[in-house]
């Protein structure tokens, strides 16, 4: 109880102080309350009930609290008053209850909530009966008492009619008739309430007109006898028609209606009712009489327009056109239609024109639009006139009347230049005239106008996506007229401004097809430019696919289908870019990124792996062609692609046999190159990973050896390690490839020989000596056609090493290396004699100097 009282006081205080925020929550709580009987009586609660009631009745609070919430406040106030009711309330209190209960019930009926109305109407009836009983008990025949009793009877009659209305709304016809029968009995004492009889007739009509035909007619006739009213006369015609009365009886009814000086609106409603009940002849006859009766009325136009509408509905177009032409003549001779009626006529004419246009009867459609145009003055400015001219232009274009269509569009531009539909019409004309520049301007105008926020009124006429739909249609028109560049501009504008991802993806598909057809025909710089355009389309496609919200299964399937389509385009385009590694990389990356929106089955994973491999390879190729200062970014990107590819590769390995797939070797090679050129110490780990593989190929190690020293990489120790293992593997072959063995030894010697005085170390010399011995064994085992220049290179490098040692006074080592050089002479071919003569003399001189040096050394000791 305390919470109930607290909520009542809280709501009352908030409403009275206009604190409307969050009030609906308190209203809802009280609305759902059971309202306990308050004992002892609390005067403050009764006062709150009165205050709430007065607030709901008198206050205007805008949109803060709606009519439904106000009804709830009345509901709460009325129930609160009844909960405070004493056992024997005073007459004044009962009258308050009657007022509040009857009005609350009426309010719920107006809110289309008859179930909520019933309880309050029952309370009102109970209170009225209580009051009537009190008045009767003290009846002494006084005038005041009789007046009061009459007022109560009138109120009871009114509430009973409300109950009948509520029962009728809930299709409880039996209850409705019972209420109305009680009303009928009361009418004997209250003849002035004839509207209750009309309600009774309505109940009979809606319940079962055939069964209660006589009762319905009796009730409405009695009502009309007591008080002639248009609604009563109209109701009688409804009953006659529903009961299938003969035309003579209905004609008598409509004549009575016309003679009763009812408003024109009621007469026209009757005409429509007759048409709806298939009394066509009667309807037209009556309409003719109505027009004659209201001939001097300023509202006659509405009857004429209805006549035209009915003629057109019945296919009597010739008569309808004659009536329209008569109205047009009258329009310029002082018999103008009211603005509202003229608007109805325009709508009628446009509807007829539209239907003819849809059936491709363009000349007929134009005639109906021209009828509408006849009502506009020259130079008149109105958006509807612009629309009319656009519609006329569409008909004229279909009729191949281009000049007249251009005139119509000029008028449309004059009236409403800021309409996207006007600009679209300008575009159509430009395309038909092959005016590319004008068409492009119109496309820009449509796109610009699409960015202007729509007013609330515009939204009723222009859909939010109207501009996008028009741009799509603009592209279609351009393609139909073989203007591909114009179509592409329209589609590009659509993609830029549409907020519908699915629509944009459809447009992008069209653009991709168009640019691919251009690429097939183009070459050189033009082809490269179109590839860049294609890349921009794929970039947008990726963005839009990622923005598609995964919802119902169809949406997911559509996103997958779109992603799959674009990834295949990207893949095929990449394969066409062998001469352009940067474009190839980008296409493969787009293909990979789009594939991430496809189900990760094995085929998709294989595609992802290949895309990433090729993207890494293309990045490395770009690095090789770039200056050293620009290589870091390319190498870093390559490493990123490689790392992602490793993850995909692991997934593939776990899902099947990949023993013949060289992906891991390629990834290791690419990673080795990237890390080597980035001077990354992890490059050694990559080489170790290769060496851990089963049956590593010699070619792989040879490649890694070369990469270790390919600028800007400089890892001589790793290179030598790879070369030594390569040489060892060559030697283990059943038949060693001596040429490739020689290449390994050559590289090892070149990497190891001292390049200057500071590099001469015994350990290094001993290492190189071993390589020379390997070289001699290869030459000895080689056929006679062993490359002579290779032998000469070995000879020269050994001899020069000996001379270097001689300059350092390392005479024994000098003699040894010079002798090593001399040992290669016997393997020379045509050059042997020439070099033997030169080197023998030099070698003798070296030996003589060595002897002298040795003697001087002994003498010094």
C-alpha positions in Angstrom: 0.0 0.0 0.0 2.8 2.4 0.9 4.5 1.8 -2.5 1.1 2.4 -4.3 0.5 5.7 -2.4 4.1 6.8 -3.1 3.8 6.1 -6.9 0.5 8.1 -7.0 2.1 11.1 -5.3 5.2 10.9 -7.4 3.3 10.8 -10.7 1.0 13.7 -9.6 4.0 15.8 -8.5 5.9 15.2 -11.7 2.9 16.1 -14.0 2.0 19.2 -12.1 5.6 20.4 -12.1 5.9 19.6 -15.9 8.8 17.1 -15.1 7.8 14.9 -18.1 11.1 13.0 -18.5 10.7 9.3 -17.7 7.1 9.9 -16.6 5.8 7.1 -18.8 7.6 4.5 -16.6 5.6 5.7 -13.5 2.3 5.9 -15.6 2.9 2.3 -16.7 3.5 1.1 -13.1 0.2 2.6 -11.9 -1.7 1.5 -15.0 -0.8 -2.1 -14.2 -1.7 -1.7 -10.5 -4.6 -3.6 -8.9 -5.7 -0.4 -7.0 -6.5 -1.7 -3.5 -9.4 -0.1 -1.6 -8.0 2.6 0.5 -9.1 2.4 4.1 -9.2 4.6 6.1 -10.0 7.1 3.4 -7.1 9.4 2.4 -8.3 12.8 1.2 -4.9 13.4 -0.4 -5.4 10.4 -2.7 -8.8 11.7 -3.7 -7.2 15.1 -4.4 -4.5 13.4 -6.4 -7.1 11.6 -8.5 -8.8 15.0 -9.3 -5.5 16.6 -10.1 -4.4 13.8 -12.4 -7.8 13.9 -14.2 -7.7 17.7 -14.7 -4.1 17.4 -16.0 -5.1 14.8 -18.6 -8.2 16.8 -19.7 -6.7 20.3 -19.9 -3.0 20.1 -20.4 -1.3 20.4 -23.8 2.1 18.8 -23.6 3.1 18.4 -27.3 4.8 15.1 -28.1 6.3 14.5 -24.6 3.3 12.4 -23.6 1.1 11.0 -26.4 -2.7 10.5 -26.5 -2.4 6.9 -25.4 -0.5 7.9 -22.3 -3.0 10.6 -21.5 -5.7 7.9 -21.7 -3.7 5.9 -19.2 -3.6 8.9 -16.9 -7.4 9.2 -17.0 -7.6 5.4 -16.4 -5.4 5.8 -13.3 -7.3 8.8 -12.0 -10.7 7.2 -12.4 -9.7 4.0 -10.7 -8.0 5.9 -8.0 -11.2 7.9 -7.3 -13.2 4.6 -7.1 -10.7 3.1 -4.7 -11.2 6.0 -2.4 -15.0 5.6 -2.5 -16.8 5.5 0.9 -19.6 3.1 1.6 -22.3 5.7 0.9 -20.8 8.4 -1.3 -22.4 11.7 -1.5 -24.4 12.6 -4.6 -21.6 15.0 -5.7 -19.0 12.2 -5.4 -21.3 9.8 -7.5 -21.6 12.5 -10.2 -17.8 12.8 -10.3 -17.6 9.0 -10.7 -20.1 9.0 -13.5 -18.3 11.8 -15.3 -14.8 10.2 -15.0 -15.9 6.6 -15.7 -18.0 7.5 -18.8 -15.3 9.7 -20.3 -12.5 7.2 -19.6 -14.6 4.5 -21.3 -15.2 6.9 -24.3 -11.5 7.7 -24.5 -10.5 4.0 -24.7 -13.1 3.5 -27.4 -11.5 6.4 -29.4 -8.1 4.7 -28.8 -9.5 1.5 -30.4 -9.3 -0.4 -27.0 -12.9 -1.5 -26.4 -11.8 -4.2 -23.9 -10.3 -1.5 -21.6 -13.5 0.6 -22.1 -15.9 -2.1 -20.9 -14.9 -1.9 -17.2 -15.3 1.8 -17.0 -18.6 1.8 -18.9 -19.9 -0.8 -16.5 -18.8 1.4 -13.5 -20.6 4.4 -15.1 -23.8 2.4 -15.6 -23.7 1.2 -12.0 -23.1 4.7 -10.7 -25.9 6.1 -12.9 -28.3 3.5 -11.6 -27.3 4.3 -8.0 -27.9 8.0 -8.6 -31.3 7.3 -10.4 -32.4 5.1 -7.5 -31.6 7.9 -5.0 -33.5 10.5 -7.0 -36.5 8.2 -7.4 -36.6 7.4 -3.6 -37.1 11.1 -2.8 -39.4 11.9 -5.8 -42.2 14.1 -4.7 -43.2 15.3 -8.2 -41.0 18.3 -8.0 -39.7 20.0 -11.2 -36.1 19.8 -10.0 -36.2 16.1 -9.2 -37.8 15.4 -12.6 -35.1 17.4 -14.4 -32.4 15.6 -12.6 -33.9 12.2 -13.4 -34.2 13.2 -17.1 -30.5 14.2 -17.1 -29.5 10.8 -15.6 -31.6 9.0 -18.2 -29.9 10.9 -21.0 -26.5 10.0 -19.5 -27.5 6.4 -19.1 -28.7 6.3 -22.7 -25.4 7.7 -23.8 -23.3 5.2 -21.8 -25.5 2.3 -23.1 -24.9 3.4 -26.6 -21.1 3.4 -25.8 -21.5 -0.2 -24.5 -23.3 -1.2 -27.7 -20.5 0.5 -29.8 -17.8 -1.5 -27.7 -19.7 -4.8 -28.2 -20.0 -4.1 -31.9 -16.2 -3.4 -32.2 -15.6 -6.8 -30.5 -18.1 -8.5 -32.8 -20.3 -9.3 -29.8 -23.5 -8.6 -31.8 -25.9 -10.1 -29.3 -24.6 -7.9 -26.5 -24.8 -4.9 -28.8 -28.5 -5.6 -29.6 -29.3 -6.1 -26.0 -27.8 -2.7 -25.2 -29.6 -1.0 -28.1 -32.9 -2.6 -27.2 -32.6 -1.1 -23.7 -31.9 2.2 -25.4 -34.9 1.8 -27.7 -37.1 1.3 -24.6 -35.7 4.5 -23.1 -36.3 6.4 -26.3 -40.1 6.3 -25.7 -39.3 8.8 -22.9 -36.5 10.6 -24.7 -37.6 11.1 -28.4 -35.0 13.8 -29.0 -32.1 11.2 -28.8 -32.8 9.9 -32.3 -29.0 9.2 -33.0 -29.3 6.1 -30.8 -31.7 4.7 -33.2 -29.2 5.1 -36.0 -26.7 3.2 -33.9 -29.3 0.5 -33.4 -29.8 0.3 -37.1 -26.1 0.1 -37.6 -25.9 -2.8 -35.2 -28.5 -4.7 -37.1 -26.8 -3.9 -40.4 -23.4 -5.3 -39.3 -24.8 -8.3 -37.4 -27.0 -9.8 -40.1 -28.8 -7.5 -42.5 -30.8 -10.2 -44.1 -32.2 -11.5 -40.8 -32.8 -8.1 -39.2 -33.7 -6.2 -42.4 -37.0 -5.0 -41.1 -35.7 -4.0 -37.7 -32.8 -2.1 -39.2 -35.1 -0.2 -41.6 -37.7 0.5 -38.9 -35.0 1.9 -36.6 -33.4 4.2 -39.2 -36.9 5.3 -40.5 -37.9 6.2 -37.0 -34.7 8.1 -36.5 -35.1 10.0 -39.7 -38.8 10.7 -38.8 -37.7 12.2 -35.5 -34.7 14.1 -36.9 -33.7 14.2 -40.6 -29.9 13.9 -40.7 -27.5 13.1 -43.6 -26.0 10.2 -41.8 -29.4 8.7 -41.2 -30.4 9.0 -44.9 -27.1 7.6 -46.0 -27.5 4.7 -43.6 -30.9 3.9 -45.0 -29.4 3.6 -48.5 -26.6 1.3 -47.1 -29.3 -0.9 -45.6 -31.3 -1.1 -48.8 -28.3 -1.9 -50.9 -27.0 -4.5 -48.4 -30.4 -6.2 -48.4 -30.6 -6.3 -52.2 -33.5 -3.9 -52.5 -34.9 -3.2 -56.0 -33.6 -0.2 -57.9 -37.0 1.7 -57.4 -36.6 1.5 -53.6 -33.0 2.6 -53.8 -33.9 5.4 -56.2 -36.5 6.6 -53.8 -33.9 6.7 -51.0 -31.3 8.6 -53.0 -34.0 11.1 -54.2 -34.9 11.7 -50.5 -31.2 12.3 -49.8 -30.9 14.8 -52.6 -34.1 16.6 -51.7 -33.0 16.9 -48.1 -30.3 19.4 -49.1 -27.4 17.3 -47.8 -23.8 18.4 -48.6 -22.4 17.5 -52.0 -19.8 15.3 -50.3 -22.6 13.0 -49.0 -24.1 12.8 -52.4 -20.8 11.8 -54.0 -20.2 9.2 -51.3 -23.6 7.8 -52.2 -22.6 7.6 -55.8 -19.5 5.7 -54.9 -21.5 3.4 -52.7 -23.9 2.6 -55.6 -20.9 1.8 -57.9 -19.4 -0.4 -55.2 -22.7 -2.4 -55.0 -22.8 -2.8 -58.8 -25.7 -0.4 -59.3 -23.9 1.3 -62.2 -27.0 2.7 -64.1 -28.5 4.0 -60.9 -25.1 5.6 -60.0 -24.7 7.5 -63.3 -28.3 8.6 -63.3 -28.0 9.9 -59.7 -24.6 11.6 -60.5 -26.2 13.4 -63.4 -29.0 14.7 -61.1 -26.4 15.7 -58.5 -24.5 17.7 -61.1 -27.7 19.5 -62.1 -28.7 20.1 -58.5 -25.3 21.6 -57.6 -24.7 23.3 -60.9 -24.2 26.7 -59.4 -22.1 25.4 -56.5 -18.3 26.2 -56.4 -17.9 22.6 -55.4 -19.4 21.2 -58.6 -15.9 20.4 -59.9 -15.5 17.5 -57.5 -18.7 15.9 -58.9 -17.4 16.4 -62.5 -14.1 14.8 -61.6 -15.9 11.8 -60.0 -18.0 11.5 -63.1 -14.8 11.3 -65.2 -13.2 8.8 -62.8 -16.3 6.5 -63.1 -16.4 6.8 -66.9 -12.7 5.8 -67.1 -13.2 2.9 -64.6 -15.9 1.6 -66.9 -13.8 1.9 -70.0 -15.8 4.8 -71.5 -12.6 6.8 -72.4 -14.2 8.7 -75.2 -16.8 10.2 -73.0 -14.3 10.7 -70.3 -12.0 12.7 -72.6 -15.0 14.8 -73.7 -15.7 15.7 -70.1 -12.0 16.5 -69.5 -11.9 18.8 -72.5 -15.1 20.5 -71.3 -13.3 21.1 -67.9 -10.2 22.5 -69.7 -12.5 24.9 -71.7 -14.2 26.0 -68.5 -10.8 26.4 -66.8 -10.0 29.3 -69.2 -13.5 30.8 -69.2 -13.9 31.4 -65.5 -15.2 27.9 -64.3 -12.0 26.8 -62.6 -11.8 23.9 -60.3 -10.8 24.3 -56.7 -7.1 23.5 -56.0 -8.0 20.3 -54.1 -10.3 19.1 -56.9 -7.7 20.0 -59.6 -5.1 18.0 -57.8 -7.4 15.0 -57.8 -7.9 15.4 -61.5 -4.1 15.7 -62.1 -3.7 12.4 -60.2 -6.4 10.8 -62.3 -4.8 11.9 -65.5 -1.3 10.9 -64.5 -2.5 7.5 -63.4 -4.2 6.9 -66.8 -1.0 8.1 -68.6 1.2 5.9 -66.4 -0.8 2.8 -67.2 -0.7 3.5 -70.9 3.1 4.0 -70.7 3.5 0.7 -68.9 1.6 -1.1 -71.8 3.9 0.8 -74.3 1.0 2.9 -75.6 3.2 6.0 -75.6 1.1 8.2 -77.9 -2.0 7.7 -75.6 0.1 8.3 -72.5 1.4 11.5 -74.0 -2.2 12.7 -74.6 -3.2 12.1 -71.0 -0.1 14.0 -69.8 -1.0 16.8 -72.3 -4.4 17.1 -70.7 -2.7 17.7 -67.4 -0.3 20.2 -68.9 -3.4 22.2 -70.2 -4.2 23.3 -66.7 -0.8 25.0 -66.2 -0.1 28.6 -67.2 2.9 29.5 -69.4 5.9 30.2 -67.2 4.4 28.7 -64.1 7.0 27.4 -61.6 6.1 24.2 -59.8 8.0 21.0 -59.0 5.0 18.9 -60.2 5.2 20.7 -63.5 8.8 19.6 -63.8 7.8 16.0 -63.1 5.0 16.3 -65.7 7.5 17.6 -68.3 9.9 14.7 -67.6 7.1 12.2 -68.1 6.2 13.9 -71.3 9.8 13.8 -72.4 9.9 10.0 -71.7 6.9 9.5 -74.0 8.4 11.8 -76.7 11.7 9.9 -76.6 9.8 6.6 -77.1 8.0 8.2 -80.0 11.4 9.2 -81.5 10.5 12.9 -81.2 13.9 14.1 -79.8 13.5 17.8 -80.4 10.2 18.0 -78.6 11.7 15.9 -75.8 14.5 18.4 -75.4 12.0 21.2 -75.1 10.2 19.4 -72.4 13.4 18.8 -70.5 14.3 22.5 -70.8 11.0 23.3 -69.1 11.7 20.7 -66.4 15.1 22.3 -65.8 13.5 25.7 -65.5 11.0 24.5 -63.0 13.2 22.2 -60.9 16.9 22.2 -61.8 17.9 20.6 -58.5 16.0 17.4 -59.1 18.0 14.2 -59.7 15.2 13.1 -62.0 15.5 16.2 -64.1 19.3 15.7 -64.4 18.6 12.1 -65.4 16.4 13.2 -68.2 19.1 15.6 -69.3 21.5 12.6 -69.3 19.2 10.5 -71.5 19.1 13.3 -74.1 22.9 13.7 -74.0 23.4 10.0 -74.5 21.0 9.9 -77.5 22.9 12.8 -79.0 26.3 11.2 -78.2 27.2 14.3 -76.2 29.8 12.7 -73.9 30.7 15.9 -72.1 27.0 16.8 -71.4 26.3 13.2 -70.2 29.3 13.3 -67.8 28.1 16.7 -66.4 24.7 15.2 -65.7 26.2 12.2 -64.0 28.2 14.5 -61.7 25.0 16.5 -61.0 23.1 13.4 -60.0 25.9 12.3 -57.7 26.2 15.8 -56.2 22.4 16.1 -55.6 22.5 12.6 -54.0 24.7 14.1 -51.2 22.2 16.8 -50.3 20.1 15.7 -47.3 16.5 15.1 -48.1 13.8 17.1 -46.3 10.9 15.2 -44.6 8.7 16.2 -47.5 11.2 15.0 -50.2 11.4 11.6 -48.5 7.7 11.1 -49.4 8.6 11.5 -53.1 12.2 10.4 -53.4 13.6 7.2 -52.1 17.0 7.4 -50.2 18.6 5.2 -52.9 16.9 6.9 -55.9 20.2 8.5 -57.1 21.9 5.1 -57.0 19.1 3.4 -59.0 19.2 6.2 -61.6 23.0 5.9 -62.0 22.5 2.2 -62.5 19.9 2.9 -65.1 22.1 5.6 -66.7 24.9 3.0 -67.2 22.4 0.6 -68.8 21.3 3.3 -71.2 24.8 4.2 -72.2 25.7 0.6 -72.9 22.6 0.2 -75.0 23.9 3.1 -77.0 27.4 1.7 -77.2 28.9 4.4 -75.1 31.2 2.4 -72.8 33.2 5.3 -71.3 30.0 7.1 -70.3 28.6 3.9 -68.8 31.7 3.4 -66.7 31.5 7.0 -65.4 27.9 6.3 -64.3 28.9 3.1 -62.6 31.9 4.6 -60.9 29.7 7.4 -59.5 27.3 4.8 -58.3 30.0 2.9 -56.5 31.3 6.1 -54.9 27.9 7.3 -53.6 25.7 4.3 -53.0 25.3 3.1 -49.4 24.1 -0.3 -50.5 27.1 -2.7 -50.5 25.3 -5.3 -52.6 24.3 -2.8 -55.3 27.9 -1.5 -55.4 29.3 -5.0 -55.8 26.9 -5.6 -58.7 28.1 -2.3 -60.3 31.7 -3.3 -59.7 31.1 -6.6 -61.6 29.9 -4.6 -64.6 32.9 -2.2 -64.4 35.3 -5.2 -64.1 33.8 -6.8 -67.2 34.0 -3.5 -69.1 37.6 -2.8 -68.2 38.6 -6.4 -69.0 37.2 -6.0 -72.5 39.2 -2.8 -72.9 42.4 -4.5 -71.7 42.0 -7.3 -74.2 41.9 -4.7 -77.0 44.6 -2.5 -75.6 48.4 -2.8 -75.3 51.4 -0.8 -74.0 50.7 2.1 -71.7 46.9 2.0 -72.3 46.9 -1.6 -71.1 48.9 -0.7 -68.0 46.5 2.2 -67.2 43.5 -0.1 -67.4 45.2 -2.7 -65.2 45.6 0.1 -62.6 41.9 0.9 -63.0 41.1 -2.8 -62.5 43.1 -2.8 -59.3 41.1 0.2 -58.0 37.9 -1.7 -58.7 39.2 -4.8 -56.9 40.2 -2.7 -53.9 36.7 -1.3 -53.6 35.2 -4.8 -54.1 37.3 -6.0 -51.1 36.1 -3.1 -49.0 32.5 -3.7 -49.8 32.6 -7.4 -49.3 34.2 -6.9 -45.9 31.3 -4.5 -45.1 28.5 -6.9 -46.0 27.0 -7.8 -42.6 26.8 -11.6 -42.2 23.1 -12.2 -41.4 20.7 -14.7 -42.9 22.1 -17.6 -44.9 21.3 -15.9 -48.2 23.4 -12.9 -47.2 26.3 -15.2 -46.3 26.0 -17.1 -49.5 25.9 -13.9 -51.5 29.0 -12.5 -49.8 30.8 -15.8 -50.5 29.7 -15.8 -54.2 30.8 -12.1 -54.6 34.2 -12.8 -52.9 34.8 -15.9 -55.0 34.0 -14.0 -58.3 36.3 -11.1 -57.6 39.2 -13.3 -56.3 39.1 -15.3 -59.6 39.3 -12.1 -61.5 42.3 -10.9 -59.4 44.0 -14.3 -59.9 43.6 -14.3 -63.7 44.7 -10.7 -63.9 47.8 -11.5 -61.9 48.8 -14.1 -64.4 48.7 -11.5 -67.2 51.3 -9.3 -65.4 54.5 -11.2 -65.8 56.3 -8.1 -67.0 54.9 -6.0 -64.1 55.8 -7.5 -60.8 54.3 -4.7 -58.7 50.8 -5.2 -60.4 51.2 -9.0 -60.2 51.9 -8.7 -56.4 48.9 -6.5 -55.9 46.5 -8.7 -57.9 47.7 -11.8 -56.0 47.2 -10.0 -52.7 43.7 -9.0 -53.6 42.9 -12.6 -54.6 44.2 -13.8 -51.2 42.3 -11.2 -49.2 39.0 -11.9 -51.0 39.5 -15.6 -50.5 39.3 -15.0 -46.8 35.6 -14.5 -47.2 35.2 -17.9 -48.8 34.7 -21.2 -46.9 38.3 -22.4 -46.1 38.1 -25.7 -48.0 41.3 -27.2 -49.5 40.9 -25.6 -52.9 40.6 -22.1 -51.3 43.6 -22.8 -49.0 45.7 -24.0 -52.0 44.8 -20.7 -53.8 45.7 -18.7 -50.7 49.1 -20.4 -50.5 49.8 -19.8 -54.2 48.8 -16.1 -53.9 51.0 -15.5 -51.0 53.9 -17.3 -52.6 53.6 -15.3 -55.8 53.2 -12.1 -53.9 56.4 -12.8 -52.0 58.2 -13.7 -55.2 57.0 -10.5 -56.9 58.1 -8.4 -53.9 61.6 -10.0 -54.1 61.7 -9.3 -57.9 60.8 -5.7 -57.3 63.6 -5.6 -54.7 66.2 -6.8 -57.2 65.1 -4.1 -59.7 65.1 -1.3 -57.1 68.0 0.8 -55.8 69.5 -0.4 -52.5 68.0 2.5 -50.6 64.4 1.5 -51.6 64.7 -2.2 -51.0 63.8 -2.4 -47.3 60.0 -1.9 -47.7 59.8 -4.5 -50.5 61.8 -7.0 -48.4 59.7 -6.4 -45.3 56.5 -7.0 -47.3 57.9 -10.2 -48.7 58.6 -11.4 -45.2 55.1 -10.6 -44.1 53.6 -12.6 -47.1 56.0 -15.5 -46.3 55.0 -15.6 -42.6 51.3 -15.7 -43.5 51.9 -18.4 -46.1 53.7 -20.5 -43.5 50.5 -20.6 -41.5 48.4 -21.5 -44.5 50.9 -24.2 -45.4 50.7 -25.7 -41.9 46.9 -26.0 -42.2 47.3 -27.7 -45.6 49.9 -30.1 -44.2 47.6 -31.1 -41.4 44.8 -31.9 -43.9 46.5 -34.2 -46.4 49.5 -35.5 -48.2 51.8 -32.8 -49.5 55.0 -34.8 -50.0 55.4 -33.7 -53.6 54.6 -30.0 -52.9 57.7 -27.8 -53.0 56.1 -25.0 -51.1 58.3 -25.4 -48.0 61.5 -25.2 -50.1 60.3 -22.1 -51.9 59.3 -20.4 -48.7 62.7 -21.2 -47.2 64.4 -19.8 -50.3 62.3 -16.6 -50.3 62.8 -16.1 -46.5 66.5 -16.7 -46.9 66.8 -14.1 -49.6 64.7 -11.5 -47.8 66.5 -11.9 -44.4 69.9 -12.0 -46.1 69.3 -8.7 -47.9 67.9 -7.2 -44.7 71.1 -8.2 -43.0 69.0 -10.3 -40.6 71.0 -12.7 -38.4 68.1 -15.1 -38.5 69.2 -16.0 -42.0 71.5 -18.7 -40.6 68.5 -20.4 -38.9 66.8 -20.5 -42.3 69.9 -22.3 -43.8 69.8 -24.8 -40.9 66.1 -25.4 -41.6 67.0 -26.3 -45.2 69.7 -28.6 -44.1 67.3 -30.5 -41.8 65.1 -31.4 -44.7 65.1 -34.9 -46.1 66.8 -35.2 -49.5 67.6 -31.5 -49.9 68.3 -30.7 -53.6 71.8 -29.5 -54.6 70.2 -26.7 -56.7 68.6 -25.3 -53.5 71.9 -25.0 -51.8 73.6 -23.5 -54.8 70.8 -20.9 -55.0 71.2 -20.1 -51.3 75.0 -19.8 -51.7 74.4 -17.3 -54.5 71.8 -15.3 -52.5 74.1 -15.1 -49.5 76.4 -12.8 -51.5 73.8 -11.1 -53.8 74.0 -7.4 -53.0 73.0 -5.9 -50.6 73.4 -9.3 -48.9 77.0 -10.2 -47.6 77.2 -13.4 -45.7 80.5 -15.1 -47.0 80.7 -17.7 -44.2 77.1 -18.8 -44.9 77.9 -18.9 -48.6 81.0 -21.0 -48.1 79.1 -23.4 -45.8 76.4 -23.9 -48.5 79.1 -24.4 -51.1 81.0 -26.9 -49.1 77.8 -29.0 -48.5 76.9 -28.6 -52.2 80.4 -29.9 -53.2 80.1 -32.8 -50.8 76.7 -33.7 -52.2 78.0 -33.5 -55.8 80.9 -35.9 -54.8 78.4 -38.4 -53.4 76.5 -38.6 -56.7 77.0 -41.9 -58.7 78.4 -39.7 -61.5 79.5 -36.3 -60.3 78.8 -33.3 -62.4 82.4 -32.0 -62.7 81.5 -28.7 -64.2 79.2 -27.8 -61.3 81.9 -29.2 -58.9 84.3 -26.8 -60.5 82.0 -23.9 -60.1 81.7 -24.7 -56.4 85.4 -24.8 -56.0 85.9 -21.7 -58.0 83.4 -19.8 -55.7 85.1 -21.2 -52.5 88.5 -20.1 -53.7 87.3 -16.7 -54.7 85.6 -16.2 -51.3 88.6 -17.5 -49.4 91.7 -16.1 -51.1 93.3 -13.1 -49.3 92.5 -9.9 -51.1 95.4 -7.9 -49.5 98.3 -8.0 -47.0 96.0 -7.7 -44.0 94.0 -10.8 -45.0 97.0 -13.2 -45.2 96.7 -15.8 -42.5 98.1 -19.3 -42.3 94.7 -20.8 -41.5 93.1 -19.1 -44.5 95.9 -20.2 -46.8 95.6 -23.8 -45.7 91.8 -23.7 -46.3 92.3 -22.4 -49.8 95.1 -24.9 -50.5 92.6 -27.7 -49.8 90.2 -26.1 -52.4 93.1 -26.1 -54.9 93.8 -29.7 -54.4 90.1 -30.3 -55.0 90.3 -28.3 -58.2 93.3 -30.3 -59.4 91.5 -33.6 -58.7 88.5 -32.4 -60.7 90.7 -31.3 -63.6 92.6 -34.5 -63.6 89.3 -36.5 -63.7 87.7 -34.2 -66.3 87.6 -34.9 -70.0 90.0 -33.1 -72.3 87.5 -30.3 -73.1 87.6 -28.9 -69.5 87.3 -25.0 -69.8 90.8 -23.7 -70.4 89.9 -20.2 -69.1 89.0 -21.8 -65.7 92.4 -23.5 -65.5 94.1 -20.3 -66.4 92.1 -18.5 -63.6 93.2 -21.0 -61.0 96.8 -20.8 -62.2 96.8 -17.0 -62.1 95.2 -16.7 -58.6 97.7 -19.3 -57.2 100.7 -17.5 -58.8 99.5 -14.1 -57.5 99.1 -15.5 -54.0 102.7 -16.7 -54.2 103.9 -13.3 -55.3 102.0 -11.6 -52.4 103.7 -13.9 -50.0 107.0 -13.2 -51.6 106.5 -9.5 -51.0 105.8 -10.3 -47.4 109.2 -12.2 -47.1 107.3 -15.5 -46.5 109.6 -17.3 -48.9 108.8 -20.9 -48.3 105.0 -20.2 -48.7 105.8 -18.1 -51.7 107.7 -20.9 -53.4 104.9 -23.3 -52.5 102.1 -21.2 -54.0 104.1 -20.3 -57.1 104.8 -24.0 -57.6 101.1 -24.7 -57.2 100.4 -22.2 -60.0 103.1 -23.9 -62.2 101.4 -27.3 -61.7 98.3 -26.1 -63.6 100.5 -25.4 -66.7 100.4 -29.0 -67.8 96.6 -28.9 -68.0 96.5 -25.9 -70.3 95.9 -26.5 -74.0 96.7 -24.0 -76.6 97.9 -21.5 -74.0 100.3 -23.9 -72.4 103.4 -23.0 -74.4 102.9 -19.2 -74.2 102.4 -19.3 -70.4 105.0 -21.9 -69.7 107.7 -19.7 -71.4 106.7 -16.6 -69.4 106.1 -18.4 -66.1 109.2 -20.6 -66.2 111.5 -17.5 -66.5 109.6 -15.7 -63.8 109.6 -18.9 -61.6 113.4 -19.2 -62.0 113.9 -15.6 -61.1 111.7 -16.1 -58.0 113.7 -19.2 -57.0 117.0 -17.3 -57.4 115.7 -14.5 -55.3 114.5 -17.0 -52.8 118.0 -18.6 -52.6 119.6 -15.2 -52.1 117.1 -14.3 -49.5 117.8 -17.6 -47.7 121.6 -17.0 -47.7 121.2 -13.4 -46.4 119.0 -14.8 -43.7 121.7 -17.4 -42.7 124.5 -14.7 -42.7 122.4 -12.4 -40.5 122.0 -15.2 -38.0 
